[in-house]
Amino acid sequence: MPDKGGKPYTVRYDAINAMLLNEFLKAHRKVEKLEASVMEQQKQIKVLTAGLEKVSAQLKTDGAPRVVENTY
């Protein structure tokens, strides 16, 4: 609460808990979203890695290099 000069002279400790809880909940939601994003990226990495391994295996078994004609 401010005094007559506008300077604070008391702290409302009862309001601090509510403010801290609100900030904690915002941070927690953000962390949950980031974790979900990381999980999705890990799934995509696994799919891409599997595809790359498949292509690499095909290139190894084909032997001779091939030339592809561009028909555009």
PDB file of N, CA, C, O and CB in Angstrom:
ATOM      1  N   MET A   1       0.855  -1.180   0.000  1.00  0.00           N
ATOM      2  CA  MET A   1       0.000   0.000   0.000  1.00  0.00           C
ATOM      3  C   MET A   1       0.897   1.238   0.000  1.00  0.00           C
ATOM      4  O   MET A   1       1.868   1.306   0.754  1.00  0.00           O
ATOM      5  CB  MET A   1      -0.971   0.001   1.234  1.00  0.00           C
ATOM      6  N   PRO A   2       0.575   2.203  -0.835  1.00  0.00           N
ATOM      7  CA  PRO A   2       1.396   3.410  -0.878  1.00  0.00           C
ATOM      8  C   PRO A   2       1.030   4.390   0.242  1.00  0.00           C
ATOM      9  O   PRO A   2      -0.099   4.415   0.731  1.00  0.00           O
ATOM     10  CB  PRO A   2       1.248   4.092  -2.234  1.00  0.00           C
ATOM     11  N   ASP A   3       2.007   5.179   0.620  1.00  0.00           N
ATOM     12  CA  ASP A   3       1.734   6.228   1.607  1.00  0.00           C
ATOM     13  C   ASP A   3       1.277   7.487   0.856  1.00  0.00           C
ATOM     14  O   ASP A   3       1.009   7.442  -0.345  1.00  0.00           O
ATOM     15  CB  ASP A   3       3.008   6.525   2.494  1.00  0.00           C
ATOM     16  N   LYS A   4       1.195   8.586   1.567  1.00  0.00           N
ATOM     17  CA  LYS A   4       0.711   9.824   0.948  1.00  0.00           C
ATOM     18  C   LYS A   4       1.661  10.330  -0.135  1.00  0.00           C
ATOM     19  O   LYS A   4       1.237  11.052  -1.038  1.00  0.00           O
ATOM     20  CB  LYS A   4       0.521  10.902   2.009  1.00  0.00           C
ATOM     21  N   GLY A   5       2.933   9.963  -0.056  1.00  0.00           N
ATOM     22  CA  GLY A   5       3.915  10.380  -1.065  1.00  0.00           C
ATOM     23  C   GLY A   5       3.957   9.434  -2.263  1.00  0.00           C
ATOM     24  O   GLY A   5       4.702   9.681  -3.211  1.00  0.00           O
ATOM     25  N   GLY A   6       3.176   8.359  -2.239  1.00  0.00           N
ATOM     26  CA  GLY A   6       3.154   7.414  -3.341  1.00  0.00           C
ATOM     27  C   GLY A   6       4.168   6.300  -3.220  1.00  0.00           C
ATOM     28  O   GLY A   6       4.263   5.448  -4.104  1.00  0.00           O
ATOM     29  N   LYS A   7       4.935   6.293  -2.127  1.00  0.00           N
ATOM     30  CA  LYS A   7       5.930   5.241  -1.927  1.00  0.00           C
ATOM     31  C   LYS A   7       5.297   4.084  -1.158  1.00  0.00           C
ATOM     32  O   LYS A   7       4.486   4.300  -0.257  1.00  0.00           O
ATOM     33  CB  LYS A   7       7.175   5.789  -1.171  1.00  0.00           C
ATOM     34  N   PRO A   8       5.669   2.861  -1.516  1.00  0.00           N
ATOM     35  CA  PRO A   8       5.077   1.717  -0.799  1.00  0.00           C
ATOM     36  C   PRO A   8       5.601   1.643   0.636  1.00  0.00           C
ATOM     37  O   PRO A   8       6.784   1.862   0.894  1.00  0.00           O
ATOM     38  CB  PRO A   8       5.384   0.393  -1.541  1.00  0.00           C
ATOM     39  N   TYR A   9       4.707   1.335   1.550  1.00  0.00           N
ATOM     40  CA  TYR A   9       5.147   1.158   2.939  1.00  0.00           C
ATOM     41  C   TYR A   9       4.683  -0.172   3.504  1.00  0.00           C
ATOM     42  O   TYR A   9       5.057  -0.528   4.621  1.00  0.00           O
ATOM     43  CB  TYR A   9       4.630   2.297   3.812  1.00  0.00           C
ATOM     44  N   THR A  10       3.875  -0.914   2.757  1.00  0.00           N
ATOM     45  CA  THR A  10       3.510  -2.261   3.179  1.00  0.00           C
ATOM     46  C   THR A  10       3.509  -3.176   1.951  1.00  0.00           C
ATOM     47  O   THR A  10       3.406  -2.728   0.809  1.00  0.00           O
ATOM     48  CB  THR A  10       2.115  -2.270   3.888  1.00  0.00           C
ATOM     49  N   VAL A  11       3.626  -4.444   2.230  1.00  0.00           N
ATOM     50  CA  VAL A  11       3.571  -5.456   1.182  1.00  0.00           C
ATOM     51  C   VAL A  11       2.382  -6.345   1.476  1.00  0.00           C
ATOM     52  O   VAL A  11       2.194  -6.785   2.611  1.00  0.00           O
ATOM     53  CB  VAL A  11       4.900  -6.286   1.099  1.00  0.00           C
ATOM     54  N   ARG A  12       1.581  -6.610   0.461  1.00  0.00           N
ATOM     55  CA  ARG A  12       0.425  -7.486   0.632  1.00  0.00           C
ATOM     56  C   ARG A  12       0.873  -8.925   0.381  1.00  0.00           C
ATOM     57  O   ARG A  12       0.750  -9.453  -0.724  1.00  0.00           O
ATOM     58  CB  ARG A  12      -0.745  -7.083  -0.333  1.00  0.00           C
ATOM     59  N   TYR A  13       1.397  -9.540   1.441  1.00  0.00           N
ATOM     60  CA  TYR A  13       1.914 -10.902   1.311  1.00  0.00           C
ATOM     61  C   TYR A  13       0.825 -11.898   0.926  1.00  0.00           C
ATOM     62  O   TYR A  13       1.118 -12.921   0.307  1.00  0.00           O
ATOM     63  CB  TYR A  13       2.567 -11.335   2.610  1.00  0.00           C
ATOM     64  N   ASP A  14      -0.410 -11.617   1.278  1.00  0.00           N
ATOM     65  CA  ASP A  14      -1.500 -12.522   0.915  1.00  0.00           C
ATOM     66  C   ASP A  14      -1.723 -12.542  -0.601  1.00  0.00           C
ATOM     67  O   ASP A  14      -2.234 -13.533  -1.122  1.00  0.00           O
ATOM     68  CB  ASP A  14      -2.793 -12.110   1.632  1.00  0.00           C
ATOM     69  N   ALA A  15      -1.359 -11.493  -1.312  1.00  0.00           N
ATOM     70  CA  ALA A  15      -1.525 -11.441  -2.765  1.00  0.00           C
ATOM     71  C   ALA A  15      -0.351 -12.073  -3.498  1.00  0.00           C
ATOM     72  O   ALA A  15      -0.481 -12.444  -4.664  1.00  0.00           O
ATOM     73  CB  ALA A  15      -1.697 -10.003  -3.219  1.00  0.00           C
ATOM     74  N   ILE A  16       0.784 -12.199  -2.840  1.00  0.00           N
ATOM     75  CA  ILE A  16       1.976 -12.747  -3.482  1.00  0.00           C
ATOM     76  C   ILE A  16       1.763 -14.208  -3.881  1.00  0.00           C
ATOM     77  O   ILE A  16       2.154 -14.611  -4.977  1.00  0.00           O
ATOM     78  CB  ILE A  16       3.189 -12.624  -2.548  1.00  0.00           C
ATOM     79  N   ASN A  17       1.154 -14.996  -3.012  1.00  0.00           N
ATOM     80  CA  ASN A  17       0.942 -16.411  -3.325  1.00  0.00           C
ATOM     81  C   ASN A  17       0.115 -16.581  -4.593  1.00  0.00           C
ATOM     82  O   ASN A  17       0.441 -17.420  -5.433  1.00  0.00           O
ATOM     83  CB  ASN A  17       0.255 -17.118  -2.157  1.00  0.00           C
ATOM     84  N   ALA A  18      -0.926 -15.816  -4.741  1.00  0.00           N
ATOM     85  CA  ALA A  18      -1.773 -15.914  -5.932  1.00  0.00           C
ATOM     86  C   ALA A  18      -0.993 -15.515  -7.181  1.00  0.00           C
ATOM     87  O   ALA A  18      -1.129 -16.154  -8.224  1.00  0.00           O
ATOM     88  CB  ALA A  18      -3.024 -15.029  -5.782  1.00  0.00           C
ATOM     89  N   MET A  19      -0.193 -14.487  -7.089  1.00  0.00           N
ATOM     90  CA  MET A  19       0.600 -14.050  -8.241  1.00  0.00           C
ATOM     91  C   MET A  19       1.638 -15.103  -8.599  1.00  0.00           C
ATOM     92  O   MET A  19       1.835 -15.400  -9.777  1.00  0.00           O
ATOM     93  CB  MET A  19       1.286 -12.702  -7.952  1.00  0.00           C
ATOM     94  N   LEU A  20       2.303 -15.668  -7.600  1.00  0.00           N
ATOM     95  CA  LEU A  20       3.302 -16.703  -7.862  1.00  0.00           C
ATOM     96  C   LEU A  20       2.665 -17.951  -8.462  1.00  0.00           C
ATOM     97  O   LEU A  20       3.230 -18.558  -9.371  1.00  0.00           O
ATOM     98  CB  LEU A  20       4.042 -17.062  -6.576  1.00  0.00           C
ATOM     99  N   LEU A  21       1.505 -18.334  -7.967  1.00  0.00           N
ATOM    100  CA  LEU A  21       0.803 -19.500  -8.504  1.00  0.00           C
ATOM    101  C   LEU A  21       0.433 -19.264  -9.962  1.00  0.00           C
ATOM    102  O   LEU A  21       0.588 -20.162 -10.789  1.00  0.00           O
ATOM    103  CB  LEU A  21      -0.461 -19.809  -7.674  1.00  0.00           C
ATOM    104  N   ASN A  22      -0.047 -18.084 -10.286  1.00  0.00           N
ATOM    105  CA  ASN A  22      -0.401 -17.755 -11.662  1.00  0.00           C
ATOM    106  C   ASN A  22       0.813 -17.858 -12.581  1.00  0.00           C
ATOM    107  O   ASN A  22       0.723 -18.424 -13.670  1.00  0.00           O
ATOM    108  CB  ASN A  22      -1.000 -16.350 -11.735  1.00  0.00           C
ATOM    109  N   GLU A  23       1.936 -17.316 -12.150  1.00  0.00           N
ATOM    110  CA  GLU A  23       3.156 -17.383 -12.964  1.00  0.00           C
ATOM    111  C   GLU A  23       3.647 -18.823 -13.091  1.00  0.00           C
ATOM    112  O   GLU A  23       4.109 -19.229 -14.158  1.00  0.00           O
ATOM    113  CB  GLU A  23       4.261 -16.500 -12.352  1.00  0.00           C
ATOM    114  N   PHE A  24       3.550 -19.589 -12.021  1.00  0.00           N
ATOM    115  CA  PHE A  24       3.940 -21.004 -12.079  1.00  0.00           C
ATOM    116  C   PHE A  24       3.081 -21.758 -13.079  1.00  0.00           C
ATOM    117  O   PHE A  24       3.600 -22.542 -13.872  1.00  0.00           O
ATOM    118  CB  PHE A  24       3.828 -21.657 -10.690  1.00  0.00           C
ATOM    119  N   LEU A  25       1.774 -21.531 -13.053  1.00  0.00           N
ATOM    120  CA  LEU A  25       0.871 -22.224 -13.966  1.00  0.00           C
ATOM    121  C   LEU A  25       1.150 -21.853 -15.423  1.00  0.00           C
ATOM    122  O   LEU A  25       1.077 -22.708 -16.305  1.00  0.00           O
ATOM    123  CB  LEU A  25      -0.579 -21.901 -13.615  1.00  0.00           C
ATOM    124  N   LYS A  26       1.469 -20.586 -15.676  1.00  0.00           N
ATOM    125  CA  LYS A  26       1.822 -20.184 -17.039  1.00  0.00           C
ATOM    126  C   LYS A  26       3.089 -20.888 -17.500  1.00  0.00           C
ATOM    127  O   LYS A  26       3.156 -21.381 -18.626  1.00  0.00           O
ATOM    128  CB  LYS A  26       2.006 -18.664 -17.121  1.00  0.00           C
ATOM    129  N   ALA A  27       4.085 -20.936 -16.637  1.00  0.00           N
ATOM    130  CA  ALA A  27       5.340 -21.602 -16.980  1.00  0.00           C
ATOM    131  C   ALA A  27       5.120 -23.106 -17.173  1.00  0.00           C
ATOM    132  O   ALA A  27       5.707 -23.714 -18.068  1.00  0.00           O
ATOM    133  CB  ALA A  27       6.397 -21.353 -15.884  1.00  0.00           C
ATOM    134  N   HIS A  28       4.288 -23.688 -16.344  1.00  0.00           N
ATOM    135  CA  HIS A  28       4.006 -25.127 -16.445  1.00  0.00           C
ATOM    136  C   HIS A  28       3.327 -25.456 -17.774  1.00  0.00           C
ATOM    137  O   HIS A  28       3.677 -26.447 -18.415  1.00  0.00           O
ATOM    138  CB  HIS A  28       3.118 -25.589 -15.268  1.00  0.00           C
ATOM    139  N   ARG A  29       2.375 -24.649 -18.188  1.00  0.00           N
ATOM    140  CA  ARG A  29       1.703 -24.861 -19.477  1.00  0.00           C
ATOM    141  C   ARG A  29       2.698 -24.747 -20.635  1.00  0.00           C
ATOM    142  O   ARG A  29       2.644 -25.517 -21.594  1.00  0.00           O
ATOM    143  CB  ARG A  29       0.555 -23.843 -19.662  1.00  0.00           C
ATOM    144  N   LYS A  30       3.591 -23.791 -20.531  1.00  0.00           N
ATOM    145  CA  LYS A  30       4.598 -23.608 -21.575  1.00  0.00           C
ATOM    146  C   LYS A  30       5.515 -24.823 -21.650  1.00  0.00           C
ATOM    147  O   LYS A  30       5.843 -25.284 -22.743  1.00  0.00           O
ATOM    148  CB  LYS A  30       5.421 -22.334 -21.317  1.00  0.00           C
ATOM    149  N   VAL A  31       5.925 -25.338 -20.514  1.00  0.00           N
ATOM    150  CA  VAL A  31       6.785 -26.526 -20.480  1.00  0.00           C
ATOM    151  C   VAL A  31       6.057 -27.728 -21.082  1.00  0.00           C
ATOM    152  O   VAL A  31       6.656 -28.504 -21.827  1.00  0.00           O
ATOM    153  CB  VAL A  31       7.225 -26.838 -19.028  1.00  0.00           C
ATOM    154  N   GLU A  32       4.791 -27.884 -20.771  1.00  0.00           N
ATOM    155  CA  GLU A  32       4.018 -29.001 -21.327  1.00  0.00           C
ATOM    156  C   GLU A  32       3.940 -28.900 -22.851  1.00  0.00           C
ATOM    157  O   GLU A  32       4.073 -29.910 -23.543  1.00  0.00           O
ATOM    158  CB  GLU A  32       2.597 -29.029 -20.723  1.00  0.00           C
ATOM    159  N   LYS A  33       3.727 -27.705 -23.374  1.00  0.00           N
ATOM    160  CA  LYS A  33       3.678 -27.512 -24.824  1.00  0.00           C
ATOM    161  C   LYS A  33       5.036 -27.830 -25.451  1.00  0.00           C
ATOM    162  O   LYS A  33       5.108 -28.475 -26.497  1.00  0.00           O
ATOM    163  CB  LYS A  33       3.254 -26.063 -25.164  1.00  0.00           C
ATOM    164  N   LEU A  34       6.102 -27.377 -24.811  1.00  0.00           N
ATOM    165  CA  LEU A  34       7.437 -27.636 -25.336  1.00  0.00           C
ATOM    166  C   LEU A  34       7.755 -29.134 -25.314  1.00  0.00           C
ATOM    167  O   LEU A  34       8.357 -29.654 -26.252  1.00  0.00           O
ATOM    168  CB  LEU A  34       8.486 -26.859 -24.530  1.00  0.00           C
ATOM    169  N   GLU A  35       7.353 -29.821 -24.252  1.00  0.00           N
ATOM    170  CA  GLU A  35       7.573 -31.267 -24.175  1.00  0.00           C
ATOM    171  C   GLU A  35       6.821 -31.994 -25.284  1.00  0.00           C
ATOM    172  O   GLU A  35       7.357 -32.923 -25.888  1.00  0.00           O
ATOM    173  CB  GLU A  35       7.137 -31.803 -22.806  1.00  0.00           C
ATOM    174  N   ALA A  36       5.591 -31.582 -25.555  1.00  0.00           N
ATOM    175  CA  ALA A  36       4.809 -32.195 -26.629  1.00  0.00           C
ATOM    176  C   ALA A  36       5.482 -31.943 -27.977  1.00  0.00           C
ATOM    177  O   ALA A  36       5.517 -32.828 -28.832  1.00  0.00           O
ATOM    178  CB  ALA A  36       3.361 -31.644 -26.636  1.00  0.00           C
ATOM    179  N   SER A  37       6.006 -30.754 -28.161  1.00  0.00           N
ATOM    180  CA  SER A  37       6.688 -30.415 -29.394  1.00  0.00           C
ATOM    181  C   SER A  37       7.944 -31.269 -29.571  1.00  0.00           C
ATOM    182  O   SER A  37       8.216 -31.751 -30.671  1.00  0.00           O
ATOM    183  CB  SER A  37       7.044 -28.929 -29.410  1.00  0.00           C
ATOM    184  N   VAL A  38       8.694 -31.453 -28.511  1.00  0.00           N
ATOM    185  CA  VAL A  38       9.902 -32.283 -28.562  1.00  0.00           C
ATOM    186  C   VAL A  38       9.545 -33.721 -28.903  1.00  0.00           C
ATOM    187  O   VAL A  38      10.229 -34.356 -29.706  1.00  0.00           O
ATOM    188  CB  VAL A  38      10.659 -32.229 -27.220  1.00  0.00           C
ATOM    189  N   MET A  39       8.480 -34.240 -28.299  1.00  0.00           N
ATOM    190  CA  MET A  39       8.059 -35.614 -28.590  1.00  0.00           C
ATOM    191  C   MET A  39       7.695 -35.763 -30.068  1.00  0.00           C
ATOM    192  O   MET A  39       8.062 -36.754 -30.699  1.00  0.00           O
ATOM    193  CB  MET A  39       6.859 -36.013 -27.701  1.00  0.00           C
ATOM    194  N   GLU A  40       6.984 -34.797 -30.615  1.00  0.00           N
ATOM    195  CA  GLU A  40       6.605 -34.841 -32.025  1.00  0.00           C
ATOM    196  C   GLU A  40       7.839 -34.768 -32.919  1.00  0.00           C
ATOM    197  O   GLU A  40       7.916 -35.470 -33.928  1.00  0.00           O
ATOM    198  CB  GLU A  40       5.640 -33.693 -32.358  1.00  0.00           C
ATOM    199  N   GLN A  41       8.788 -33.940 -32.563  1.00  0.00           N
ATOM    200  CA  GLN A  41      10.016 -33.832 -33.343  1.00  0.00           C
ATOM    201  C   GLN A  41      10.815 -35.127 -33.281  1.00  0.00           C
ATOM    202  O   GLN A  41      11.409 -35.532 -34.280  1.00  0.00           O
ATOM    203  CB  GLN A  41      10.867 -32.664 -32.842  1.00  0.00           C
ATOM    204  N   GLN A  42      10.837 -35.780 -32.126  1.00  0.00           N
ATOM    205  CA  GLN A  42      11.543 -37.056 -32.009  1.00  0.00           C
ATOM    206  C   GLN A  42      10.906 -38.117 -32.897  1.00  0.00           C
ATOM    207  O   GLN A  42      11.609 -38.923 -33.507  1.00  0.00           O
ATOM    208  CB  GLN A  42      11.557 -37.530 -30.552  1.00  0.00           C
ATOM    209  N   LYS A  43       9.571 -38.120 -32.973  1.00  0.00           N
ATOM    210  CA  LYS A  43       8.883 -39.058 -33.865  1.00  0.00           C
ATOM    211  C   LYS A  43       9.262 -38.779 -35.319  1.00  0.00           C
ATOM    212  O   LYS A  43       9.540 -39.705 -36.081  1.00  0.00           O
ATOM    213  CB  LYS A  43       7.345 -38.962 -33.680  1.00  0.00           C
ATOM    214  N   GLN A  44       9.273 -37.507 -35.698  1.00  0.00           N
ATOM    215  CA  GLN A  44       9.620 -37.144 -37.070  1.00  0.00           C
ATOM    216  C   GLN A  44      11.061 -37.528 -37.383  1.00  0.00           C
ATOM    217  O   GLN A  44      11.352 -37.981 -38.490  1.00  0.00           O
ATOM    218  CB  GLN A  44       9.412 -35.642 -37.298  1.00  0.00           C
ATOM    219  N   ILE A  45      11.952 -37.355 -36.437  1.00  0.00           N
ATOM    220  CA  ILE A  45      13.357 -37.723 -36.637  1.00  0.00           C
ATOM    221  C   ILE A  45      13.478 -39.226 -36.864  1.00  0.00           C
ATOM    222  O   ILE A  45      14.244 -39.662 -37.724  1.00  0.00           O
ATOM    223  CB  ILE A  45      14.216 -37.291 -35.425  1.00  0.00           C
ATOM    224  N   LYS A  46      12.728 -40.026 -36.098  1.00  0.00           N
ATOM    225  CA  LYS A  46      12.771 -41.476 -36.274  1.00  0.00           C
ATOM    226  C   LYS A  46      12.288 -41.870 -37.662  1.00  0.00           C
ATOM    227  O   LYS A  46      12.888 -42.729 -38.308  1.00  0.00           O
ATOM    228  CB  LYS A  46      11.924 -42.170 -35.205  1.00  0.00           C
ATOM    229  N   VAL A  47      11.201 -41.244 -38.127  1.00  0.00           N
ATOM    230  CA  VAL A  47      10.668 -41.545 -39.461  1.00  0.00           C
ATOM    231  C   VAL A  47      11.679 -41.152 -40.529  1.00  0.00           C
ATOM    232  O   VAL A  47      11.931 -41.920 -41.457  1.00  0.00           O
ATOM    233  CB  VAL A  47       9.325 -40.812 -39.697  1.00  0.00           C
ATOM    234  N   LEU A  48      12.255 -39.970 -40.405  1.00  0.00           N
ATOM    235  CA  LEU A  48      13.230 -39.507 -41.391  1.00  0.00           C
ATOM    236  C   LEU A  48      14.488 -40.375 -41.382  1.00  0.00           C
ATOM    237  O   LEU A  48      15.049 -40.664 -42.439  1.00  0.00           O
ATOM    238  CB  LEU A  48      13.601 -38.048 -41.123  1.00  0.00           C
ATOM    239  N   THR A  49      14.927 -40.788 -40.205  1.00  0.00           N
ATOM    240  CA  THR A  49      16.097 -41.646 -40.091  1.00  0.00           C
ATOM    241  C   THR A  49      15.838 -42.991 -40.750  1.00  0.00           C
ATOM    242  O   THR A  49      16.699 -43.511 -41.461  1.00  0.00           O
ATOM    243  CB  THR A  49      16.481 -41.838 -38.623  1.00  0.00           C
ATOM    244  N   ALA A  50      14.667 -43.554 -40.521  1.00  0.00           N
ATOM    245  CA  ALA A  50      14.316 -44.830 -41.144  1.00  0.00           C
ATOM    246  C   ALA A  50      14.306 -44.693 -42.668  1.00  0.00           C
ATOM    247  O   ALA A  50      14.803 -45.572 -43.372  1.00  0.00           O
ATOM    248  CB  ALA A  50      12.940 -45.321 -40.639  1.00  0.00           C
ATOM    249  N   GLY A  51      13.750 -43.608 -43.173  1.00  0.00           N
ATOM    250  CA  GLY A  51      13.740 -43.375 -44.614  1.00  0.00           C
ATOM    251  C   GLY A  51      15.137 -43.228 -45.172  1.00  0.00           C
ATOM    252  O   GLY A  51      15.444 -43.768 -46.235  1.00  0.00           O
ATOM    253  N   LEU A  52      15.976 -42.511 -44.474  1.00  0.00           N
ATOM    254  CA  LEU A  52      17.357 -42.311 -44.911  1.00  0.00           C
ATOM    255  C   LEU A  52      18.118 -43.636 -44.909  1.00  0.00           C
ATOM    256  O   LEU A  52      18.890 -43.909 -45.828  1.00  0.00           O
ATOM    257  CB  LEU A  52      18.068 -41.287 -44.006  1.00  0.00           C
ATOM    258  N   GLU A  53      17.906 -44.451 -43.893  1.00  0.00           N
ATOM    259  CA  GLU A  53      18.559 -45.755 -43.840  1.00  0.00           C
ATOM    260  C   GLU A  53      18.100 -46.643 -44.990  1.00  0.00           C
ATOM    261  O   GLU A  53      18.899 -47.386 -45.560  1.00  0.00           O
ATOM    262  CB  GLU A  53      18.276 -46.439 -42.501  1.00  0.00           C
ATOM    263  N   LYS A  54      16.822 -46.568 -45.330  1.00  0.00           N
ATOM    264  CA  LYS A  54      16.281 -47.360 -46.444  1.00  0.00           C
ATOM    265  C   LYS A  54      16.919 -46.930 -47.759  1.00  0.00           C
ATOM    266  O   LYS A  54      17.331 -47.772 -48.557  1.00  0.00           O
ATOM    267  CB  LYS A  54      14.743 -47.214 -46.525  1.00  0.00           C
ATOM    268  N   VAL A  55      17.002 -45.622 -47.986  1.00  0.00           N
ATOM    269  CA  VAL A  55      17.614 -45.119 -49.217  1.00  0.00           C
ATOM    270  C   VAL A  55      19.093 -45.479 -49.263  1.00  0.00           C
ATOM    271  O   VAL A  55      19.607 -45.868 -50.312  1.00  0.00           O
ATOM    272  CB  VAL A  55      17.434 -43.594 -49.328  1.00  0.00           C
ATOM    273  N   SER A  56      19.772 -45.351 -48.136  1.00  0.00           N
ATOM    274  CA  SER A  56      21.197 -45.697 -48.084  1.00  0.00           C
ATOM    275  C   SER A  56      21.406 -47.169 -48.394  1.00  0.00           C
ATOM    276  O   SER A  56      22.335 -47.524 -49.119  1.00  0.00           O
ATOM    277  CB  SER A  56      21.786 -45.362 -46.707  1.00  0.00           C
ATOM    278  N   ALA A  57      20.553 -48.028 -47.855  1.00  0.00           N
ATOM    279  CA  ALA A  57      20.658 -49.459 -48.116  1.00  0.00           C
ATOM    280  C   ALA A  57      20.417 -49.757 -49.593  1.00  0.00           C
ATOM    281  O   ALA A  57      21.098 -50.602 -50.174  1.00  0.00           O
ATOM    282  CB  ALA A  57      19.662 -50.239 -47.246  1.00  0.00           C
ATOM    283  N   GLN A  58      19.453 -49.068 -50.202  1.00  0.00           N
ATOM    284  CA  GLN A  58      19.182 -49.274 -51.626  1.00  0.00           C
ATOM    285  C   GLN A  58      20.373 -48.839 -52.478  1.00  0.00           C
ATOM    286  O   GLN A  58      20.719 -49.505 -53.453  1.00  0.00           O
ATOM    287  CB  GLN A  58      17.921 -48.502 -52.049  1.00  0.00           C
ATOM    288  N   LEU A  59      20.986 -47.741 -52.114  1.00  0.00           N
ATOM    289  CA  LEU A  59      22.138 -47.259 -52.873  1.00  0.00           C
ATOM    290  C   LEU A  59      23.313 -48.231 -52.761  1.00  0.00           C
ATOM    291  O   LEU A  59      24.048 -48.429 -53.728  1.00  0.00           O
ATOM    292  CB  LEU A  59      22.557 -45.865 -52.384  1.00  0.00           C
ATOM    293  N   LYS A  60      23.490 -48.828 -51.600  1.00  0.00           N
ATOM    294  CA  LYS A  60      24.583 -49.778 -51.407  1.00  0.00           C
ATOM    295  C   LYS A  60      24.359 -51.048 -52.215  1.00  0.00           C
ATOM    296  O   LYS A  60      25.316 -51.607 -52.752  1.00  0.00           O
ATOM    297  CB  LYS A  60      24.734 -50.121 -49.928  1.00  0.00           C
ATOM    298  N   THR A  61      23.123 -51.515 -52.314  1.00  0.00           N
ATOM    299  CA  THR A  61      22.849 -52.765 -53.015  1.00  0.00           C
ATOM    300  C   THR A  61      22.772 -52.590 -54.519  1.00  0.00           C
ATOM    301  O   THR A  61      22.946 -53.566 -55.249  1.00  0.00           O
ATOM    302  CB  THR A  61      21.567 -53.362 -52.517  1.00  0.00           C
ATOM    303  N   ASP A  62      22.518 -51.391 -55.011  1.00  0.00           N
ATOM    304  CA  ASP A  62      22.400 -51.166 -56.448  1.00  0.00           C
ATOM    305  C   ASP A  62      23.750 -51.254 -57.149  1.00  0.00           C
ATOM    306  O   ASP A  62      23.805 -51.626 -58.322  1.00  0.00           O
ATOM    307  CB  ASP A  62      21.770 -49.812 -56.714  1.00  0.00           C
ATOM    308  N   GLY A  63      24.801 -50.933 -56.483  1.00  0.00           N
ATOM    309  CA  GLY A  63      26.129 -51.039 -57.081  1.00  0.00           C
ATOM    310  C   GLY A  63      26.494 -49.837 -57.920  1.00  0.00           C
ATOM    311  O   GLY A  63      27.036 -48.863 -57.397  1.00  0.00           O
ATOM    312  N   ALA A  64      26.209 -49.883 -59.206  1.00  0.00           N
ATOM    313  CA  ALA A  64      26.644 -48.842 -60.141  1.00  0.00           C
ATOM    314  C   ALA A  64      25.794 -47.583 -59.982  1.00  0.00           C
ATOM    315  O   ALA A  64      24.598 -47.667 -59.703  1.00  0.00           O
ATOM    316  CB  ALA A  64      26.567 -49.355 -61.593  1.00  0.00           C
ATOM    317  N   PRO A  65      26.417 -46.418 -60.159  1.00  0.00           N
ATOM    318  CA  PRO A  65      25.647 -45.175 -60.095  1.00  0.00           C
ATOM    319  C   PRO A  65      24.711 -45.066 -61.301  1.00  0.00           C
ATOM    320  O   PRO A  65      24.999 -45.605 -62.370  1.00  0.00           O
ATOM    321  CB  PRO A  65      26.594 -43.953 -60.034  1.00  0.00           C
ATOM    322  N   ARG A  66      23.605 -44.372 -61.123  1.00  0.00           N
ATOM    323  CA  ARG A  66      22.625 -44.197 -62.191  1.00  0.00           C
ATOM    324  C   ARG A  66      22.496 -42.723 -62.543  1.00  0.00           C
ATOM    325  O   ARG A  66      22.722 -41.847 -61.708  1.00  0.00           O
ATOM    326  CB  ARG A  66      21.257 -44.773 -61.779  1.00  0.00           C
ATOM    327  N   VAL A  67      22.131 -42.467 -63.784  1.00  0.00           N
ATOM    328  CA  VAL A  67      21.883 -41.108 -64.245  1.00  0.00           C
ATOM    329  C   VAL A  67      20.396 -40.979 -64.477  1.00  0.00           C
ATOM    330  O   VAL A  67      19.791 -41.818 -65.145  1.00  0.00           O
ATOM    331  CB  VAL A  67      22.695 -40.773 -65.541  1.00  0.00           C
ATOM    332  N   VAL A  68      19.803 -39.937 -63.934  1.00  0.00           N
ATOM    333  CA  VAL A  68      18.373 -39.690 -64.086  1.00  0.00           C
ATOM    334  C   VAL A  68      18.191 -38.500 -65.014  1.00  0.00           C
ATOM    335  O   VAL A  68      18.781 -37.440 -64.805  1.00  0.00           O
ATOM    336  CB  VAL A  68      17.688 -39.437 -62.706  1.00  0.00           C
ATOM    337  N   GLU A  69      17.366 -38.685 -66.046  1.00  0.00           N
ATOM    338  CA  GLU A  69      17.136 -37.608 -66.997  1.00  0.00           C
ATOM    339  C   GLU A  69      16.027 -36.707 -66.479  1.00  0.00           C
ATOM    340  O   GLU A  69      14.979 -37.191 -66.050  1.00  0.00           O
ATOM    341  CB  GLU A  69      16.782 -38.166 -68.393  1.00  0.00           C
ATOM    342  N   ASN A  70      16.251 -35.412 -66.519  1.00  0.00           N
ATOM    343  CA  ASN A  70      15.255 -34.432 -66.119  1.00  0.00           C
ATOM    344  C   ASN A  70      14.404 -34.108 -67.335  1.00  0.00           C
ATOM    345  O   ASN A  70      14.929 -33.649 -68.350  1.00  0.00           O
ATOM    346  CB  ASN A  70      15.919 -33.147 -65.531  1.00  0.00           C
ATOM    347  N   THR A  71      13.098 -34.340 -67.249  1.00  0.00           N
ATOM    348  CA  THR A  71      12.226 -34.156 -68.415  1.00  0.00           C
ATOM    349  C   THR A  71      11.392 -32.886 -68.349  1.00  0.00           C
ATOM    350  O   THR A  71      10.349 -32.803 -68.999  1.00  0.00           O
ATOM    351  CB  THR A  71      11.312 -35.340 -68.558  1.00  0.00           C
ATOM    352  N   TYR A  72      11.814 -31.920 -67.598  1.00  0.00           N
ATOM    353  CA  TYR A  72      11.045 -30.680 -67.483  1.00  0.00           C
ATOM    354  C   TYR A  72      11.202 -29.838 -68.693  1.00  0.00           C
ATOM    355  O   TYR A  72      10.623 -28.754 -68.769  1.00  0.00           O
ATOM    356  CB  TYR A  72      11.456 -29.899 -66.273  1.00  0.00           C
TER     357      TYR A  72
END
